Amino acid sequence: LKTVGTVIMAICVVMWWLSAYPKTEPPAEAGRLRAAAAAPNLPANEAADMVAEAEAIEARSAQAGSIAGRLGRVIQPVFAPLGYDWQLTVGVMTSFLAREVFVSTMSVLVGAAGNDDVTDAGVLGRIRGATREDGTPLFTPATSASLLVFFVLAMQCLPTLTMTRRETGQTRWALLQFLYMSSLAYVFATVTYQGLRLAGIA
């Protein structure tokens, strides 16, 4: 448990850095909103809404331009048939080290990294309510089902692969275990997502 906790903490730190750098210029749209919010005689509630919208735009832009965002976009087409955007792609990729790090990775990507307890209801609520760049929900029924199937079948445990390598004395068996289980998970998760969409469940 101590080893898993250390791994999760290390991944959180790495993911925070990857999602925070390099710094990018705020979008012009956010600047216009902030300027409009500073207009005299504007009701306080409208100004606050404009500032909140500007901050959300800046946060999305910063993540998109970060190292994590760029890597996620490069790999995302591979996971597009499963219904994953770049955020879920990064979460799935880090979870190959251990399933437990998926929540930690997503908490960083949706901006909930300030809370150390990833089981906190507020953190899980923010992950549950996370959206894609177009404003649609990140976790739709079809996407959630696809993720569950993938996580059930995929080999997402580096210590297990290490143990397989040590017990068999050959790397090929660990590699075969990883490729076979991950391929099986990919196929069935794709079938789940696409099948639900065909059934009208997005």
C-alpha positions in Angstrom: 0.0 0.0 0.0 2.9 2.3 0.8 4.4 1.6 -2.6 1.1 2.3 -4.4 0.6 5.5 -2.4 4.1 6.7 -3.4 3.5 5.9 -7.1 0.2 7.8 -7.0 1.8 10.8 -5.4 4.7 10.8 -7.9 2.3 10.6 -10.8 0.2 13.4 -9.4 3.3 15.6 -9.2 4.4 14.7 -12.7 0.9 15.2 -14.2 0.6 18.6 -12.4 3.8 19.7 -14.0 2.9 18.3 -17.4 -0.5 20.0 -17.3 0.9 23.3 -16.1 3.8 23.9 -18.5 4.7 25.5 -20.8 2.7 28.6 -20.0 0.6 30.0 -22.8 -0.9 33.4 -23.6 -4.5 33.8 -22.5 -7.0 33.7 -25.4 -8.3 37.0 -26.7 -11.8 36.0 -25.9 -10.9 35.8 -22.2 -9.3 39.3 -22.3 -12.5 40.7 -23.8 -14.6 39.2 -21.1 -12.4 40.6 -18.4 -12.5 44.0 -20.0 -16.3 43.8 -20.2 -16.5 42.7 -16.6 -14.6 45.8 -15.6 -17.0 48.2 -17.2 -18.6 50.7 -14.9 -22.2 50.3 -13.8 -22.2 46.6 -14.6 -24.2 44.6 -12.1 -21.9 42.7 -9.7 -23.4 39.3 -10.5 -22.9 39.8 -14.3 -19.3 40.9 -13.8 -18.7 37.8 -11.6 -20.2 35.5 -14.3 -18.0 37.1 -17.0 -14.8 36.7 -14.9 -15.7 33.1 -14.1 -16.2 32.4 -17.8 -12.9 34.1 -18.7 -11.1 32.0 -16.1 -12.7 28.8 -17.5 -11.6 29.8 -21.0 -8.0 30.5 -19.8 -7.9 27.2 -17.9 -9.0 25.2 -21.0 -6.5 27.0 -23.2 -3.6 26.5 -20.7 -4.4 22.7 -20.5 -4.7 22.5 -24.3 -1.3 24.1 -24.7 0.4 22.1 -22.0 2.7 19.1 -22.5 0.0 16.8 -21.2 -2.5 18.4 -23.6 -0.2 18.1 -26.6 0.7 14.5 -25.8 -3.0 13.6 -25.2 -3.9 15.0 -28.6 -1.2 13.0 -30.4 -2.3 9.7 -28.8 -6.1 10.5 -28.7 -6.9 9.3 -32.3 -5.9 5.8 -31.2 -8.6 5.9 -28.5 -11.2 7.8 -30.4 -13.1 4.6 -31.3 -13.6 4.0 -27.6 -15.1 7.5 -27.1 -12.2 9.0 -25.3 -11.0 12.6 -25.7 -7.5 13.7 -24.9 -8.1 14.0 -21.1 -9.4 10.4 -20.9 -6.6 9.3 -23.1 -4.0 10.7 -20.7 -5.9 9.1 -17.8 -5.9 5.7 -19.4 -2.3 5.9 -20.4 -1.1 6.7 -16.9 -3.4 4.0 -15.5 -1.3 1.3 -17.2 1.1 1.8 -14.3 -1.8 1.0 -11.9 -5.5 1.4 -12.1 -5.6 3.4 -8.9 -3.8 6.4 -10.6 -6.7 7.1 -13.0 -8.7 9.2 -10.5 -5.5 11.1 -9.4 -4.7 11.8 -13.1 -8.2 13.0 -13.8 -8.3 15.1 -10.7 -5.2 17.0 -12.0 -6.5 17.4 -15.5 -9.9 18.8 -14.4 -8.2 21.1 -12.0 -9.0 19.4 -8.7 -5.3 18.7 -7.8 -5.4 21.1 -4.9 -7.1 18.4 -2.7 -4.8 15.7 -1.5 -7.7 13.2 -0.8 -8.8 11.9 -4.2 -11.7 10.1 -2.4 -13.2 13.5 -1.4 -16.7 13.9 -2.6 -15.9 17.4 -4.0 -13.0 16.0 -6.1 -15.1 13.1 -7.4 -17.9 15.5 -8.1 -15.7 17.7 -10.3 -14.4 14.7 -12.2 -18.0 13.4 -12.7 -19.0 16.9 -14.0 -16.0 17.4 -16.2 -16.6 18.5 -19.8 -14.8 18.2 -23.1 -13.6 21.2 -24.9 -16.9 21.6 -26.8 -18.7 21.7 -23.4 -20.3 18.2 -23.7 -20.0 15.9 -20.6 -16.8 14.0 -20.4 -18.4 10.9 -18.8 -21.4 10.0 -20.9 -23.1 6.6 -20.3 -21.5 5.1 -23.4 -18.0 6.5 -22.5 -18.4 5.3 -18.9 -19.4 1.8 -20.0 -16.5 1.7 -22.4 -14.1 2.7 -19.6 -15.4 0.1 -17.3 -15.0 -2.6 -19.9 -11.5 -1.5 -20.7 -10.5 -1.4 -17.0 -11.9 -4.8 -16.3 -10.0 -6.5 -19.2 -6.8 -4.5 -19.7 -3.5 -5.3 -18.0 -3.0 -2.1 -16.0 -0.6 -3.2 -13.3 3.1 -2.7 -13.8 4.0 -4.8 -10.6 2.1 -7.8 -12.1 4.1 -7.6 -15.3 7.3 -7.3 -13.3 6.3 -10.4 -11.3 5.5 -12.3 -14.5 8.9 -11.4 -15.9 10.6 -12.5 -12.7 8.7 -15.8 -12.4 9.1 -16.8 -16.0 12.6 -15.5 -16.5 11.6 -14.1 -19.9 10.3 -10.7 -20.9 8.3 -12.1 -23.8 5.7 -13.6 -21.5 5.1 -10.3 -19.7 4.9 -8.6 -23.1 2.5 -11.2 -24.4 0.3 -10.8 -21.3 0.3 -7.0 -21.7 -0.5 -7.1 -25.4 -3.1 -9.8 -25.3 -5.1 -8.3 -22.4 -4.8 -4.7 -23.7 -5.9 -5.7 -27.2 -8.8 -7.7 -25.8 -9.8 -4.7 -23.7 -9.5 -2.3 -26.6 -11.7 -4.4 -28.9 -14.5 -5.0 -26.3 -14.4 -1.4 -25.1 -14.8 -0.2 -28.7 -17.7 -2.7 -29.3 -19.3 -1.4 -26.1 -19.1 2.2 -27.0 -20.1 1.9 -30.6 -22.8 -0.5 -29.8 -24.4 1.8 -27.2 -24.2 4.7 -29.6 -25.9 2.6 -32.3 -28.6 1.9 -29.7 -29.1 5.6 -29.2 -27.3 5.7 -25.8 -24.7 8.5 -26.1 
